[in-house]
């Protein structure tokens, strides 16, 4: 257990920051799961409205430092490739 005032403060800050990071990561992963599930069904109409939201979540994850920008680019590229491979709506 920390004894110095500065160490106690750092422990408090770390605890708060960890909670925020966990929340942000959970939101990010849930958004990815949702779009991947929509893409897996093969229904373009179902995935269409979720795609911009998923791309936004990926960009926000980069801003918050959850993922690297190259990882974000790879994720977005793969999502778009899967979306574009779906048959067009009639």
C-alpha positions as CSV (number, residue, x, y, z in Angstrom):
1,X,0.0,0.0,0.0
2,X,1.4,3.4,-0.9
3,X,2.4,5.7,2.0
4,X,3.3,9.0,0.3
5,X,0.6,11.5,-0.6
6,X,1.7,11.5,-4.3
7,X,1.6,7.7,-4.4
8,X,-1.9,7.6,-2.9
9,X,-3.1,10.1,-5.4
10,X,-1.6,8.1,-8.3
11,X,-3.4,5.0,-7.0
12,X,-6.7,6.9,-7.0
13,X,-6.1,8.2,-10.5
14,X,-5.1,4.8,-11.8
15,X,-8.3,3.3,-10.3
16,X,-10.5,5.9,-12.0
17,X,-8.6,5.7,-15.3
18,X,-8.9,1.9,-15.3
19,X,-12.7,2.1,-14.9
20,X,-12.9,4.6,-17.8
21,X,-10.7,2.5,-20.0
22,X,-12.7,-0.6,-19.3
23,X,-16.0,1.2,-20.1
24,X,-14.6,2.6,-23.4
25,X,-13.1,-0.8,-24.4
26,X,-16.4,-2.5,-23.7
27,X,-18.4,0.0,-25.8
28,X,-15.9,-0.3,-28.6
29,X,-16.0,-4.1,-28.7
30,X,-19.8,-4.3,-28.4
31,X,-20.0,-2.0,-31.5
32,X,-17.7,-4.2,-33.5
33,X,-19.6,-7.3,-32.4
34,X,-22.9,-5.7,-33.6
35,X,-21.7,-4.8,-37.1
36,X,-19.9,-8.2,-37.5
37,X,-23.1,-10.0,-36.6
38,X,-25.1,-7.9,-39.1
39,X,-22.5,-8.6,-41.8
40,X,-22.6,-12.3,-41.0
41,X,-26.3,-12.5,-41.6
42,X,-25.7,-11.4,-45.2
43,X,-28.4,-8.8,-45.1
44,X,-27.1,-5.5,-46.6
45,X,-30.1,-3.6,-45.5
46,X,-29.5,-4.5,-41.9
47,X,-25.7,-3.7,-42.0
48,X,-26.1,-0.4,-43.9
49,X,-27.2,1.8,-41.0
50,X,-24.8,0.2,-38.5
51,X,-21.7,0.7,-40.7
52,X,-21.1,4.5,-40.1
53,X,-21.6,4.0,-36.4
54,X,-19.1,1.2,-36.3
55,X,-16.5,3.3,-38.2
56,X,-17.1,6.1,-35.8
57,X,-16.5,3.9,-32.8
58,X,-13.2,2.7,-34.3
59,X,-12.1,6.3,-34.9
60,X,-13.1,7.2,-31.3
61,X,-11.1,4.3,-30.0
62,X,-8.0,5.7,-31.7
63,X,-8.6,9.1,-30.2
64,X,-9.0,7.6,-26.7
65,X,-5.8,5.6,-27.1
66,X,-7.5,2.2,-27.0
67,X,-6.1,1.0,-30.3
68,X,-3.3,2.1,-32.7
69,X,-4.3,4.0,-35.8
70,X,-3.0,1.3,-38.1
71,X,-5.1,-1.2,-36.3
72,X,-8.1,1.1,-36.8
73,X,-7.3,1.3,-40.5
74,X,-7.1,-2.5,-40.8
75,X,-10.4,-3.0,-39.0
76,X,-12.2,-0.4,-41.1
77,X,-10.8,-1.9,-44.3
78,X,-11.9,-5.4,-43.4
79,X,-15.4,-4.2,-42.4
80,X,-15.8,-2.3,-45.7
81,X,-14.5,-5.3,-47.7
82,X,-17.1,-7.5,-46.0
83,X,-19.8,-5.0,-46.5
84,X,-19.0,-4.5,-50.2
85,X,-19.0,-8.2,-50.7
86,X,-22.6,-8.5,-49.7
87,X,-25.1,-8.8,-52.5
88,X,-26.8,-5.4,-53.4
89,X,-30.4,-4.8,-52.4
90,X,-32.9,-5.3,-55.1
